[in-house]
Amino acid sequence: MSTPHSTEPEQEQQRYEPQPYEPRSFEDFERDYRPIHPEPAWRSFLRKLWAPIAGFGLLLWKLKFVVAAVFKLKLFTVAGSMLVSVAAYALLWGWTFAVGFVILLFVHELGHVLEARRQGLPVSAPVFIPFLGAMILLKGNPEDAWREARVAIAGPILGSVGAAACWALGEALDSDLLIALAFTGFFLNLFNLLPVVPLDGGRIVAAVHPVLWGLGLLGLLGLAFVAPNPILIIILLLGALELARRWREWRNPTLETQAYYNVTRSQRVAAGLGYIGLAALLAVAMAITFVERDL
């Protein structure tokens, strides 16, 4: 009696039969290969920073009429805007750092206010804008670029003094928090010295030579390309618009703009030396206070 022929070996042979080799191109391997790189800490920080800035910007856009009315009615006082900024920065860095950060911003703006009043210019009290810093409003324009440069540089000078006091207190108390605040203060004042309007540096170099605005704008463009940041992009756009306006005025001056840019050689030298000297001191102070510590 014959036994039925079993098909298991054939099925097993078919199951393990190797498939024909198909050569793959280098582009196929390159497409499938995805190297894993750890995300840099600064990029992670910027991603966390972008969310609240975008949310706050959207909120301002939705409530723009309410915000305009609040400013017009002068309900948005210095203390109120400071508290709002502290609450916003506390979402990122905690309450203690946020309070110190806003105080350093206030000291910086106070320098502008004191110099403007010394020149007899009517000026508003500082108003704080979360994630964008603080600002004052001059109710009268300085007579010339030299006077405006003095108002502009007074902010970073007094702001640097405030950061230095924070540094000294941090060393005396052995406080990592105060030293970190000092480093942040030095950085903010140095950043403000970028020769781009509306930053302080752009107003200072107007007394030196307006061509420095273009160099500052190119430098800021490179910085925004290397480290994309919404704040940098906003400043870049504002700077480009202001540069176009001021450059047009400088190339085709009226009697008023001629008087504004009528700066003596000694004043140009003083503005340039003060600008470079302050920037160098801030860079050195940042290098000394930059220590990687856990707050």
ABEGO torsion letter per residue (X at the ends): XBBBBBAAAAAAAAAABBBBBBBBBAAAAAAABBBBBBBBAAAAAAAAAAAAAAAAAAAAAAAAAAAAAAAAAGABBAAAAAAAAAAAAAAAAEAAAAAAAAAAAAAAAAAAAAAAAAAGBBBBBBBBBBGAEBBBBBABBBABAAAAAAAAAAAAAAAAAAAAAAAAAAAAAGBAAAAAAAAAAAAAAAAAABBBOABAAAAAAAAABAAAAAAAAAAAAAAAAABBBAAAAAAAAAAAAAAAAAAAAAABBBAAAAAAABBBAAAAAAAAAAAAAAAAAAAAAAAAABBBBBX
